[in-house]
Amino acid sequence: MPALKVPKREAEPVKRKLKKLGLYDGKRRPRRKGEFVLLPVTDDPAVRGLGYEVLPLELPLRPERQIYKNLESVLAERLTPEELKHLRRYDVVGDIAVVQIPRELRHRVDDIVWGLRKVHPFLKVVAQKGFHEGAFRIREYSIIWGERRLETVHKENGVEIKVDLSKAFFNPRMKGERYRLAQLVRDGERVLIPFAGVLPYALVIARYKKVKITAVELNEDAYRLGLENIELNRKRLKGEIEFIHGDAFSVLRELPTYDRVISPTPRDVDALAITLSKAERWLHYYDFIHEAEIEDFKERIMEECSRQGKECEVRVKKVSDFKPRVFKVCADVRIKG
Ligand SMILES: C[S@@+](CC[C@H](N)C(=O)[O-])C[C@H]1O[C@@H](n2cnc3c(N)ncnc32)[C@H](O)[C@@H]1O
């Protein structure tokens, strides 16, 4: 895949434009080169019409893609090039690999398990994932190899997170996002996290910052795991975490306001009004939005801000792919004054 050589100060706007045109290759990492940035682009003739030099250069893959590539190269020994095209991205949670096996590869399950164990020799379980179900966002899984369990301890951002994929939601792909938020939070802040799950956001933030966090979760299993996670990480945490078991929509009504609210909102739940009403300076609100509706989403937030008499500034960041052209996004809402 080629790279576009762009002056450093133009890199961000050009990157946005490339993304809009579908010409940016998000699987690869950009690279600095003196006063220039090399942006990874797709092999599309349209990149040549943008007025920048196009270099024939393979920029390195992002780490999560690199792992996937490793599996692809290992499996090249056993699968045909046509079969390799059907391989999907997978996750590793603790010592469990979570895979999706499309219809075209069902006859290759043993080979895929073999490949995964070669790339990750520490694996104890390989599970196939189904869909997220119900308000607690728990997936269906079937174990296709190894020990019959979906409980494990996952390490991320300097904390250990006990999870049980059969009982509570957990998404390892949000690692970078959790780190981003931990960097934004300042020592001394009071932070509210409704929809807290097994506490991944709270743990990572408290690991790095001396803060007071109040977290709320309705699923009793997630709540119990979250309490265990506080104990598991007790010695590493700079901040304090108070964990409340209950329905965020009723619990939040009884709570005061906070410097910052982080809402990893479950899909199809609208918690904008209540979470914004609890935020004094910042709200980070997650939702699933079609690319074409990002401006409407921003507008909806601005309308809610004026309804609540708050002067706000909103930036929406795409956090991960969800479906074609639908993204998990985070609205970073700054409340002025
Ligand atoms: C998308 S998950 C996020 C979990 C966690 N923050 C994470 O990132 O791993 C949403 C969480 O909200 C919880 N939940 C759903 N409805 C809730 C409610 N009314 N009150 C509190 N928690 C709720 C679910 O059980 C789930 O753990």
The ligand as a Gaussian input file, in Angstrom:
#p B3LYP/6-31G(d) Opt

LIG

0 1
 C      -21.531000      -1.331000      26.806000
 S      -21.408000      -2.088000      28.385000
 C      -20.009000      -1.207000      29.045000
 C      -19.414000      -1.885000      30.225000
 C      -18.057000      -1.336000      30.669000
 N      -18.119000       0.080000      30.872000
 C      -16.985000      -1.716000      29.679000
 O      -16.591000      -0.866000      28.874000
 O      -16.540000      -2.864000      29.702000
 C      -22.780000      -1.410000      29.208000
 C      -22.915000      -1.855000      30.640000
 O      -24.072000      -1.206000      31.198000
 C      -24.744000      -2.116000      32.042000
 N      -26.137000      -1.633000      32.161000
 C      -27.160000      -1.782000      31.282000
 N      -28.241000      -1.117000      31.707000
 C      -27.895000      -0.522000      32.879000
 C      -28.590000       0.318000      33.790000
 N      -29.854000       0.665000      33.575000
 N      -27.929000       0.772000      34.865000
 C      -26.619000       0.435000      35.095000
 N      -25.924000      -0.379000      34.273000
 C      -26.539000      -0.845000      33.171000
 C      -24.586000      -3.462000      31.359000
 O      -24.733000      -4.519000      32.266000
 C      -23.141000      -3.337000      30.825000
 O      -22.218000      -3.815000      31.773000

